[in-house]
Amino acid sequence: MYLTNGVGCSLVELDCLTGGHAVLRTDIVMDVGRSLNPGIDIGQVEGAFMQGLGYTTMEEFVTAGNGEILTKNLGEYKVPTMADMPRQLRVSLLRGAR
């Protein structure tokens, strides 16, 4: 078991009339300790960011009265695509971390 920490900041353009939005730029720095393969770690961070972006802006989880999640698969909600990615996505790993 291990833990990671990180910080991110996004610049977002929002259309106040329609609610439409575009993520223009995102910067993320992650502390993953001593990375065995930085390319894989950065790819995982990028994927996690996109999953979180989709979760907060596109997905609507429908639950039953007992708390059961009714929207359980990709056919029941929209997931982010390449068109939803920030125009600039900059991910780096914290240097010198143990």
C-alpha positions as CSV (number, residue, x, y, z in Angstrom):
1,M,0.0,0.0,0.0
2,Y,1.3,3.5,-0.8
3,L,0.0,7.0,-1.0
4,T,0.6,9.8,-3.4
5,N,0.0,13.5,-3.2
6,G,-0.3,16.1,-5.8
7,V,-1.6,19.5,-6.7
8,G,-3.3,20.8,-9.9
9,C,-4.6,24.0,-11.3
10,S,-6.9,24.5,-14.3
11,L,-7.8,27.5,-16.4
12,V,-11.4,27.2,-17.6
13,E,-13.4,29.2,-20.1
14,L,-17.1,29.3,-19.1
15,D,-20.1,30.5,-21.2
16,C,-22.4,32.0,-18.5
17,L,-25.4,31.9,-20.9
18,T,-25.3,28.2,-21.9
19,G,-23.2,26.7,-19.2
20,G,-20.7,25.4,-21.8
21,H,-17.1,25.2,-20.7
22,A,-13.7,24.4,-22.1
23,V,-10.6,23.5,-20.0
24,L,-7.9,25.6,-21.6
25,R,-4.9,24.6,-19.5
26,T,-4.1,22.3,-16.6
27,D,-0.9,22.0,-14.7
28,I,-0.4,19.0,-12.3
29,V,2.6,18.2,-10.1
30,M,2.5,14.7,-8.4
31,D,4.7,13.3,-5.6
32,V,5.1,9.6,-6.5
33,G,8.3,9.1,-4.7
34,R,11.0,7.3,-6.7
35,S,9.3,6.6,-10.0
36,L,10.3,3.3,-11.7
37,N,8.9,4.5,-15.0
38,P,8.0,8.2,-15.2
39,G,6.2,7.7,-18.6
40,I,3.7,5.3,-17.0
41,D,3.2,7.4,-13.9
42,I,2.5,10.5,-16.0
43,G,0.1,8.6,-18.1
44,Q,-1.7,7.4,-15.0
45,V,-2.0,10.9,-13.7
46,E,-3.4,12.2,-17.1
47,G,-5.9,9.4,-17.1
48,A,-7.0,10.0,-13.5
49,F,-7.4,13.7,-14.3
50,M,-9.6,13.0,-17.3
51,Q,-11.7,10.6,-15.3
52,G,-12.2,13.2,-12.5
53,L,-13.0,15.8,-15.1
54,G,-15.7,13.6,-16.6
55,Y,-17.0,12.7,-13.1
56,T,-17.4,16.3,-12.1
57,T,-18.7,17.8,-15.4
58,M,-20.4,15.1,-17.5
59,E,-21.6,12.1,-15.5
60,E,-24.9,11.9,-13.6
61,F,-25.0,9.0,-11.2
62,V,-28.6,7.9,-10.6
63,T,-29.2,6.1,-7.4
64,A,-32.2,4.1,-6.1
65,G,-33.8,4.9,-2.7
66,N,-31.6,2.3,-1.0
67,G,-28.4,3.9,-2.4
68,E,-27.8,1.4,-5.2
69,I,-26.1,3.1,-8.2
70,L,-28.3,2.6,-11.3
71,T,-25.9,4.1,-13.9
72,K,-23.3,1.4,-13.8
73,N,-21.8,1.3,-17.3
74,L,-20.7,3.4,-20.2
75,G,-23.9,3.1,-22.0
76,E,-25.7,5.0,-19.4
77,Y,-23.6,8.2,-19.2
78,K,-21.3,10.3,-21.3
79,V,-17.5,9.8,-20.7
80,P,-14.8,12.4,-21.7
81,T,-13.2,12.1,-25.1
82,M,-10.1,13.6,-26.7
83,A,-12.2,16.7,-27.5
84,D,-12.8,17.3,-23.8
85,M,-9.1,17.3,-22.9
86,P,-7.4,20.6,-21.9
87,R,-5.7,22.3,-24.8
88,Q,-2.5,22.2,-22.7
89,L,-2.1,19.4,-20.1
90,R,1.2,19.7,-18.3
91,V,2.0,16.9,-15.8
92,S,5.2,16.6,-14.0
93,L,6.6,14.5,-11.1
94,L,8.0,16.2,-8.0
95,R,11.8,16.0,-8.2
96,G,14.0,14.7,-5.4
97,A,11.0,13.0,-3.7
98,R,11.8,9.8,-1.7
